[in-house]
Amino acid sequence: MTDNNLPPANIEAEEAILGGILLDPAAMNTVVEILTIDAFYVLAHQQIYKAALELYNKDEPTDLMAVSTWLSDRKLLTKVGGSTKLVQLLNRTVSAINIDRYTNLVLQKYQRRQLIAAANEIAALGYDNATELEIVLDTSEEKIFNLTNNQQNKFQPKPINECLANVFRKIEQGSSPAYPTGLTDLDALISGLIKQDLIVIAARPSMGKSWLGCYLANHIAHSIKKPVVFFSAEMSSEQVTKRFLSMHAEIDSQRLMHNQIYEDEYDSLVESLSNLAELPIIIDDTPSSELTPTRIRSVLRQIQSEKGELGLVILDYIQKLGDRGAINRAGIIGKYSGACKDIAKMFDVPFVALAQINRGVETQSNKRPTIASVKDSGSLEEDADLLLMLYRDEYYNSDTNESGIMEIIVGKNRNGATGTCKVVFDPSIGKFEHLIIIT
C-alpha cells in the first residue's frame, strides 16, 4: 500500500494539540467546540483526548497529572503508551499559542477521512438496486451536506456530563432557544417558537391560518434576520408575495390579488416593496404532488449552505401533501408530520405546519376546535410539540361582540402552559395586534 492509499492524518498536529492541552488546560476552550474524539486518527490520541474531555466537562484541570490519573484509574494508561507517552507529548510542545492552527489541520484530515467514508457509502447505495432512487439521492445528499456543514456528529450519542456542560454553557450565555412571536399574550403562554419544535397551527378554512403563517414568517425574518423558508403547497409564490405586500402596505388583499390599488396607496406600496425586499424570506411553491419530505430537506440544505443558519420553516398546509385519494389518508398525514418533526431537529429550527381541521366542528353548537378535532389527522397531534387552534366568532355569528377578534387556543404545549389568548385580526390585510382591554 502506498502513502497515497493511507487514510489522511496529521499525527504531528494531533500530538501538538494534546501536548498543548497538557501544558495549558485553558487550551481546551479552543479545541472542545471543534474536535470530536474521532477527529484524532491515532487510537492512543483518541483515548488521551477523551480523558481530557471528561475532565473538562467536570470543570477539572486537564494537566499531565490529572490526565495520567484518569487513564490509570481506568487501566488505560499502558494502552496509550504509559506516562512516557504523555511526557513526550508535553516535552514536544513549547506553548499552546498555535493550538487553533493545529486544530484546523487535524479537522481537515478528519473531514477528508469522512469524505472517503461517505463516498464509499454513496457508491454502495448506487449499486443497491433494491432501494428507491429518491431515497438513494436524499441519503447521498444528506451525507455530503452533513460533512460540508460540520454536522456529521450532531446526533451522536453523548454522555450526560457532556450534555450538562453544554446546557450550563447556554445558561451562562443566557441565550434562549425560542423566538418571540411578537404577540405578547401568546408569548406569555408559549414563550415563543422553540428551535427543533414542530408547531401545528390548525383551523377550519377562512379562520386565518395562512395569514398567521405569513405574520410569523415576516416577524421572525424582521426580528432575528435569519432565513425564513415558506413552503406553499396551496398558493403560488405570487399569491404569497401579495399577502406579504398587503400586510406591509395595508392594502386590501383581495384588490391586490387582482392588481387593483387606489392612487393614494401607491407610495405605501412602493415603500413596502423596498422594505419587504430586504427581508430574508424564501418562498417555495413546489406543487403539492411533488413537495415531499425529500424535496423539503433538499431545499433547506441548499438554502442553509448559501445563507447560513435558518430562522423558521413554514409549510402551508400539510394535508395538501401526498396522495389525497389514498384510502389510508390518516397514515399518510402521519408520515408527513413525523418527517416535519425530524426536519425541525435536523436543521435546529422551529417548523410551523399549517393544518386544516375537518368539518366535524361545523356540526357542534360550540364551533371552537379542540384537540379531538385534530386527532383524526394521522399522528399530527401526537407529533406536535405545540398545537395552536384558531377561532373567529364573527365568521359564524354576525351579531357577535367580538368582531375583529381571533382566539388562539393552545391545545397542547410540550414545554409550557395551555390556554387561550385573543388578538386583534384584520383578515383584509392580515394584520395582527395585541388586544388591549380597557377596564
C-alpha positions in Angstrom: 0.0 0.0 0.0 1.4 3.4 -1.0 1.2 6.5 1.2 -1.5 7.8 -1.2 -3.7 4.9 -0.1 -3.3 5.6 3.6 -6.1 7.4 5.4 -5.4 11.2 5.6 -4.0 12.2 9.0 -1.6 14.7 10.6 0.0 12.9 13.5 2.3 15.8 14.4 -0.6 18.2 14.7 -2.5 15.7 16.9 0.5 15.5 19.2 0.8 19.3 19.3 -2.8 19.6 20.3 -2.6 17.0 23.1 0.7 18.5 24.3 -0.9 21.9 24.4 -3.8 20.7 26.5 -1.5 19.0 29.0 0.7 22.2 29.1 -2.2 24.7 29.3 -5.6 23.4 30.3 -7.2 26.6 29.0 -6.4 25.3 25.5 -9.4 23.0 25.8 -11.6 26.1 25.4 -10.4 26.4 21.8 -10.5 22.7 20.9 -13.6 21.4 22.6 -16.1 23.1 20.2 -14.3 21.9 17.1 -12.8 18.5 17.5 -14.6 15.3 18.5 -12.8 12.2 19.7 -13.0 10.6 16.3 -11.2 13.6 14.8 -7.9 12.1 16.1 -6.6 9.3 13.9 -4.3 7.5 16.4 -6.3 5.4 18.8 -4.0 6.4 21.7 -4.6 10.0 20.9 -8.3 9.4 21.0 -8.1 7.9 24.5 -6.0 10.8 25.8 -8.3 13.4 24.3 -11.3 11.5 25.7 -9.7 11.7 29.2 -9.1 15.5 28.8 -12.7 15.9 27.5 -14.2 14.0 30.5 -12.1 16.2 32.9 -13.0 19.4 31.1 -16.8 18.6 31.3 -16.4 18.2 35.0 -14.7 21.5 35.2 -11.4 19.8 36.4 -7.9 20.6 35.1 -6.5 18.7 32.1 -2.8 18.8 33.1 -0.4 15.9 33.0 -1.2 14.6 36.5 -5.0 14.8 36.0 -5.0 13.0 32.6 -2.5 10.4 33.7 -4.6 9.6 36.8 -7.8 9.4 34.8 -6.3 6.9 32.4 -4.6 4.9 35.2 -7.8 4.6 37.2 -9.5 3.0 34.1 -6.5 0.8 33.3 -5.9 2.7 30.0 -2.6 4.3 30.7 -0.5 1.4 29.5 -2.6 1.1 26.3 -1.8 4.7 25.3 1.9 4.2 25.8 2.2 4.9 29.6 3.3 8.0 31.4 6.3 8.2 29.0 3.9 8.9 26.1 2.2 11.8 28.0 5.6 13.3 29.0 6.7 13.1 25.4 3.7 14.9 24.2 4.3 17.6 26.8 8.0 17.9 26.1 7.4 18.3 22.3 5.1 21.3 22.9 6.7 24.7 23.5 3.3 26.5 24.0 -0.4 26.3 23.3 -0.5 29.6 21.4 -0.8 27.9 17.9 -3.3 25.3 19.0 -6.1 26.8 16.9 -3.9 26.3 13.8 -3.2 22.7 14.7 -6.9 22.1 15.4 -7.7 23.2 11.9 -5.1 20.9 10.4 -6.5 17.9 12.3 -10.0 18.8 11.4 -9.2 19.0 7.7 -7.7 15.5 7.7 -10.7 14.2 9.7 -13.0 15.7 7.1 -11.1 14.0 4.3 -11.4 10.6 6.1 -15.1 11.2 6.4 -15.4 12.2 2.8 -13.8 8.9 1.8 -16.2 7.0 4.0 -19.2 8.9 2.7 -18.1 8.3 -0.9 -17.8 4.6 -0.3 -21.3 4.5 1.3 -22.8 6.5 -1.6 -21.2 4.2 -4.1 -22.7 1.2 -2.3 -26.1 2.9 -2.4 -25.7 3.4 -6.1 -25.2 -0.3 -6.6 -28.2 -1.2 -4.4 -31.0 -1.5 -7.0 -33.5 -2.6 -4.3 -33.5 0.9 -2.8 -35.7 3.6 -4.4 -33.7 6.2 -6.3 -35.4 9.0 -4.4 -34.1 7.5 -1.1 -30.6 7.0 -2.6 -30.4 10.6 -3.8 -31.7 12.0 -0.5 -29.4 9.9 1.6 -26.4 10.8 -0.6 -27.2 14.5 -0.5 -27.6 14.3 3.3 -24.2 12.7 3.8 -22.4 15.3 1.8 -24.4 18.1 3.4 -23.6 16.9 6.9 -20.0 16.7 6.1 -19.7 20.2 4.4 -21.7 21.8 7.3 -19.8 20.1 10.1 -23.0 18.3 11.3 -21.8 14.7 11.0 -21.5 14.3 14.7 -24.6 16.4 15.6 -26.7 13.4 16.6 -24.0 11.1 18.1 -24.8 9.6 21.5 -23.4 11.8 24.2 -22.7 11.1 27.9 -24.8 13.0 30.4 -21.9 15.0 31.7 -21.2 16.3 28.2 -24.9 17.3 27.8 -24.8 19.0 31.2 -21.7 21.0 30.2 -23.4 22.1 27.0 -26.6 23.1 28.9 -24.6 25.0 31.5 -22.7 27.0 28.8 -26.0 28.0 27.2 -27.5 29.0 30.6 -24.4 31.1 31.3 -24.7 32.8 27.9 -28.4 33.5 28.6 -29.4 32.5 25.1 -33.0 31.4 24.6 -33.8 28.5 22.2 -37.1 30.3 21.4 -38.1 33.2 19.1 -40.8 35.6 20.4 -43.9 35.8 18.1 -44.4 39.5 18.8 -47.9 38.8 20.2 -47.5 39.5 23.9 -50.3 37.3 25.3 -49.4 34.4 23.1 -45.7 34.6 24.1 -46.8 34.6 27.7 -48.4 31.2 27.1 -45.9 29.5 24.9 -42.7 31.5 25.5 -42.2 31.8 21.7 -41.3 29.4 18.9 -38.7 26.9 20.2 -35.9 25.5 18.0 -36.5 21.9 16.9 -40.2 22.1 17.8 -43.0 21.1 15.4 -45.6 23.8 15.8 -49.0 22.9 14.3 -51.5 25.7 13.5 -54.9 24.1 12.9 -58.1 25.7 11.8 -61.1 25.5 9.6 -60.9 27.4 6.3 -61.1 31.2 6.5 -60.0 31.4 10.1 -56.7 33.0 9.2 -54.1 30.2 9.5 -52.3 31.2 6.3 -52.3 34.8 7.4 -50.8 33.8 10.8 -48.2 31.8 8.9 -47.3 34.9 6.9 -47.3 37.1 10.1 -44.8 34.7 11.8 -42.6 34.5 8.7 -42.5 38.3 8.5 -41.9 38.8 12.2 -39.1 36.2 12.6 -37.4 37.4 9.4 -37.5 41.0 10.6 -36.6 40.4 14.2 -33.7 37.8 14.0 -32.6 38.4 10.4 -32.2 34.7 9.6 -33.7 33.0 6.6 -37.3 32.0 6.8 -38.5 29.4 4.3 -42.2 29.4 3.4 -43.3 26.2 1.5 -46.7 27.0 -0.1 -48.4 23.8 -1.3 -51.7 25.8 -1.7 -50.9 29.3 -3.1 -48.4 30.3 -5.8 -45.4 32.4 -4.9 -47.1 35.4 -6.5 -50.1 35.0 -4.2 -48.0 34.5 -1.1 -45.9 37.6 -2.0 -49.0 39.7 -2.5 -50.1 38.6 1.0 -46.8 39.9 2.4 -47.3 43.1 0.5 -50.8 43.5 1.8 -49.6 43.2 5.3 -46.8 45.7 4.8 -48.7 48.3 2.8 -52.0 47.7 4.5 -53.8 47.4 1.1 -56.8 45.1 0.8 -55.5 41.7 -0.2 -58.4 40.9 -2.5 -57.9 44.0 -4.6 -54.1 43.4 -4.5 -54.6 39.9 -5.8 -56.3 41.4 -8.9 -53.6 44.2 -9.2 -56.1 46.9 -8.2 -54.8 49.7 -6.0 -56.0 53.2 -5.3 -53.9 56.1 -6.3 -53.3 57.2 -2.7 -51.9 53.7 -1.9 -49.1 53.8 -4.5 -46.5 55.4 -2.2 -47.2 52.9 0.5 -46.9 50.1 -2.0 -43.5 51.3 -3.3 -42.2 51.8 0.3 -43.4 48.3 1.2 -41.8 46.7 -1.9 -38.4 48.2 -0.7 -38.8 47.1 2.9 -40.0 43.6 2.1 -37.2 43.1 -0.4 -34.7 43.4 2.5 -36.2 40.5 4.5 -34.6 37.1 4.3 -37.8 35.3 3.2 -37.7 32.5 0.7 -40.9 31.2 -0.9 -41.1 27.7 -2.4 -44.3 27.0 -4.3 -43.5 23.4 -5.5 -46.8 21.7 -6.4 -48.2 19.6 -3.5 -47.8 16.4 -5.5 -44.1 17.0 -5.7 -43.5 18.6 -2.3 -42.1 15.5 -0.5 -40.0 15.4 2.7 -37.1 14.7 0.4 -37.7 17.9 -1.6 -38.1 19.9 1.6 -34.8 18.7 3.0 -33.0 19.3 -0.2 -34.3 22.9 -0.5 -33.4 23.6 3.2 -29.9 22.1 2.7 -29.2 24.4 -0.3 -30.5 27.5 1.5 -28.6 26.8 4.7 -25.4 26.2 2.7 -25.8 29.5 0.8 -27.3 31.7 3.6 -26.4 30.2 6.9 -28.5 29.1 9.9 -32.2 29.0 9.3 -34.6 31.0 11.4 -38.0 29.4 10.7 -39.7 26.9 8.3 -43.4 27.2 7.4 -45.5 24.7 5.5 -48.9 25.7 4.2 -50.6 23.3 4.5 -49.8 19.7 5.4 -53.0 18.0 4.2 -52.2 19.2 0.7 -49.2 16.8 0.5 -49.2 13.2 -0.6 -51.8 11.2 -2.4 -55.1 12.8 -1.4 -57.1 9.9 -2.9 -55.4 7.3 -0.8 -57.6 5.1 1.4 -55.3 5.4 4.5 -55.1 9.2 4.4 -54.5 9.5 8.1 -51.4 7.2 7.8 -50.0 9.4 5.0 -50.6 12.6 7.0 -48.9 10.9 10.0 -45.9 10.1 7.8 -45.6 13.7 6.7 -46.0 15.1 10.2 -43.3 12.8 11.5 -41.0 13.9 8.7 -41.7 17.6 9.6 -40.6 16.9 13.2 -37.4 15.2 12.0 -36.6 18.1 9.8 -37.1 20.5 12.7 -34.5 18.6 14.7 -32.2 18.1 11.7 -32.0 21.8 10.9 -32.3 23.1 14.5 -35.2 25.3 13.6 -38.9 25.8 14.6 -41.1 24.1 12.0 -44.6 25.6 11.6 -47.0 23.2 9.8 -50.4 24.7 9.0 -53.3 22.2 9.1 -56.9 22.1 8.1 -59.4 20.8 10.7 -62.2 18.5 9.4 -65.8 19.5 9.0 -66.8 17.9 12.3 -66.7 21.2 14.3 -69.3 22.7 11.9 -71.9 20.3 13.4 -71.2 21.4 17.0 -73.1 24.1 18.8 -69.7 25.4 20.1 -67.6 25.6 16.9 -64.3 26.2 18.7 -61.8 23.4 17.8 -60.4 21.1 20.4 -57.6 18.5 20.4 -60.2 15.9 19.3 -60.7 18.0 16.1 -57.1 17.2 15.1 -56.9 13.6 16.3 -58.2 12.1 13.1 -55.4 13.8 11.0 -53.0 10.9 11.5 -50.4 11.4 14.2 -50.4 15.2 13.7 -51.4 16.0 17.3 -49.0 13.4 18.7 -46.0 14.6 16.7 -46.7 18.3 17.5 -44.7 19.9 20.3 -47.1 22.9 20.2 -50.7 22.8 18.9 -52.4 26.2 18.2 -56.0 26.2 17.0 -57.7 29.3 15.6 -61.3 30.5 16.0 -63.1 33.7 14.9 -66.6 34.1 16.3 -67.6 36.7 13.7 -67.3 34.0 11.0 -70.2 32.1 12.5 -72.1 34.8 14.3 -72.7 38.1 12.5 -74.0 39.8 15.7 -71.1 38.9 17.8 -69.5 41.5 20.1 -66.0 40.1 19.2 -65.8 41.3 15.7 -62.2 41.6 14.6 -61.0 39.2 17.3 -59.2 35.9 16.8 -58.9 33.3 19.5 -55.6 31.4 19.6 -56.3 28.2 21.5 -53.1 26.5 22.8 -54.4 22.9 22.9 -51.0 21.2 23.5 -47.7 22.6 24.7 -44.9 20.2 25.5 -42.8 22.9 27.1 -45.4 25.1 28.8 -48.9 26.0 29.6 -52.2 25.6 27.6 -55.0 28.1 27.4 -56.5 30.7 25.1 -55.4 34.2 24.2 -57.1 36.8 22.0 -55.6 39.0 19.4 -56.9 41.7 17.1 -57.0 40.4 13.5 -57.9 42.1 10.3 -58.4 39.5 7.6 -58.4 42.0 4.8 -54.7 42.8 5.2 -53.6 40.0 7.6 -52.8 42.4 10.4 -52.3 41.1 13.9 -52.2 43.2 17.0 -52.3 42.9 20.8 -55.8 43.0 22.3 -55.8 46.0 24.7 -58.6 45.6 27.3 -59.9 48.8 28.7 -61.2 48.5 32.3 
